[in-house]
Amino acid sequence: MKSTFLTKGTCAKSIELELEGGIVRSVKFFGGCDGNLQGVSRLVEGMSADEAARRLRGIRCGRKATSCPDQLAQAIEQALNA
């Protein structure tokens, strides 16, 4: 299942996410820090969606209340609940 998540409060504007059988198959960020976000994407690909969301949830970027990894956790949770 492929979905697009519009981020809030981050440099990245959106996340394209593909889950299959509860596993993260692909992640692509649009905007943001390209190298770091490619790294985050590759680290979670192949991981259980629940585990990826658990690990990323609550990460903050400086003084912001959220971060790109936290937004990815929210995107995963939204996709799982859809």
C-alpha positions, -999 to 999 in steps of 0.1 A, spaced: 0 0 0 15 33 -11 5 66 6 16 102 7 18 121 40 20 159 42 44 168 69 39 196 95 67 216 111 96 203 92 118 212 62 105 182 43 71 189 27 59 154 22 67 117 26 59 89 1 56 56 20 50 20 9 40 -7 34 35 -43 25 24 -68 51 33 -46 80 69 -41 66 83 -7 53 91 -13 17 101 22 6 103 57 19 109 89 0 111 124 15 104 155 -6 124 185 6 145 185 38 181 174 43 186 151 14 215 130 27 202 125 62 167 116 49 181 91 24 199 75 54 168 74 75 148 60 46 173 32 40 176 23 76 138 17 80 133 -1 47 127 -38 54 119 -31 90 86 -38 107 64 -8 104 55 -9 141 92 -11 151 102 18 128 74 40 142 83 31 178 119 40 172 113 73 154 83 86 174 92 117 195 125 126 179 128 164 179 148 187 156 164 214 177 137 234 195 110 222 171 83 199 186 88 174 157 114 163 132 114 145 98 119 111 116 90 119 139 69 128 109 78 95 93 66 77 125 33 96 121 31 87 84 36 50 92 10 50 120 -15 68 97 -9 42 70 -12 13 94 -46 27 106 -59 33 71 
